[in-house]
């Protein structure tokens, strides 16, 4: 079954997780708008999917996000699904973090959720329908060492999305978060670039449990997003889902560098 009358916007299309989400939504038949801080990356993703629109967007800019929403509405007339995959990370002790580093991480990861929701809610409310999904992280629960700003931003994002879900549930708008079990290399590279730190070596990522298969998780997260956006997921809102459990406390500080 195709959904060619529906449109999705994915903010932050770099990294394996975001690219898998874009591909899944495209395969489900959505008209697709993909954005990234680096327009060339959005172009690469869009080039693999016919008629997909690519836009350069800095999610720290409310004007950039409004312009992306305007372009999507002009081309496709409505927006049904919005997924924010924009995340950056910096592996650094809290005592060493500068105010600029803290603010950059929080603005990119959390304020972007607010800007994006604000930009799409009026059109979704008019249509009395819509789905907003934020890609967050298991760090919101596990709080690993050397990722305090990242963990704080993920907690704040989940809190915002859950509160928002209560505000818009009578408008038939569903809002959820997904919590990935690892931080991608691309998040670390962009985090280093925007905070003027040395980028990590190629192939480095951070995972939070030996129980997950990092190579398989992007596809699983993409499948979960497709479900949450579908008719089958129409009664799910205000949730923060992850694909594995970390209740055993000795996993909490397992965050470690590894090669992907």
ABEGO torsion letter per residue (X at the ends): XBAAABBBBBBGABEAAAAAAAAAAAAAGBBBBBBBABAAAAAAAAAABBGBBBBBBBAABAAAAAAAAAAAAAAAGBBABBBBABBBBBBBBAAABBAAAAAAAAAAAAAAAAAAAAAAAAAAAAAGBEBBBBBBBAAAAAGBBGAAAAAAAAAAAAAAAAAAAAAAAAAGBBBBBBBBABBBAAAAAAAAAAAGBBBBBBGBBBBABAABBAAAAAAAAAAAAAAAABAAAAABBGBBBBABBAABAAAAAABBBBBX
